[in-house]
Amino acid sequence: MDSTFILGPAGSGKSSLVSVLSQWMGESGLDVLTVNLDPGVKRLPYGPNIDVRDFVFIDELIDKHELGPNGAMILAMDYVVLNIDQILDEIEMVSPEYVLFDTPGQLEVFAYRHSGELIVNSIREQSENETSLFILDPALVSTPTGFTSIKLLALSTMYRLKMSQSLIMSKIDKFDPKALDVINSWSMEPGRLVSDLMLEPVHMSIELSKEVSEVLSSRQFSQDIIGYSGTSGENVDLVFGLIQRLLGKEDGLVL
């Protein structure tokens, strides 16, 4: 199986992407399985084929251990690790070509705690290939400092989980299309990002801004960012083509 992890900050649209992408893939005749890895989510816009909430019961953990929501999520992810073999057994029974993993809304409990690394490594052992998409929320990257901060977060997540990653932009139906051109220029042109950072009322030192922007815009991390809509499904085919390229499949051709 080829595994794709959908990552991003809370509210960026991870579950919406899994919903429209899996629907598009299914309608295109592709063999796809969806897996929800968020034990704390209350509602999903799709019906996951495999749901971690069938194995881990966060409300019971809250009552039993008298935890708040954050502490309960941390403990719940430890329980996901304990149940990952059952989840993988269910995936193996279906033996799909593609698996989309919908990760927790709280990015930090998945990307920065040891439990997330253990989950990814377990899935990696059963996968032929794996990659990830990191979703940018337009509301968080509309300014130079916002873009820089979130791209550093994406880079840190890629480093922690040790897998290939590409950035995509959600909610393009809800913001000015020209904004994506500006964001792409920040992604590809270190000089443009530095100059725009310097125009903000409170900014980093010029030298630090240059160093950060040069790292983010290096050949390894610079890219044109695809925008898509999780509501209308616009450009979801391009997102799938990107996944294909990340997985090393026929230059991203869909079929």
Secondary structure, DSSP 8 states (H G I E B T S, - for coil): -EEEEEE-STTS-HHHHHHHHHHHHHHTT--EEEEE--TT-S--SS--SEEGGGT--HHHHHHHHT--HHHHHHHHHHHHHHHHHHHHHHHHHH--SEEEEE--SSHHHHHSSHHHHHHHHHHHHH-SEEEEEEEE-TTTSSSHHHHHHHHHHHHHHHHHHTS-EEEEE--GGGS-HHHHHHHHHHHH-HHHHHHHHHHSSS---HHHHHHHHHHHTSTTT----EE--TTT-TTHHHHHHHHHHHTT-GGG---
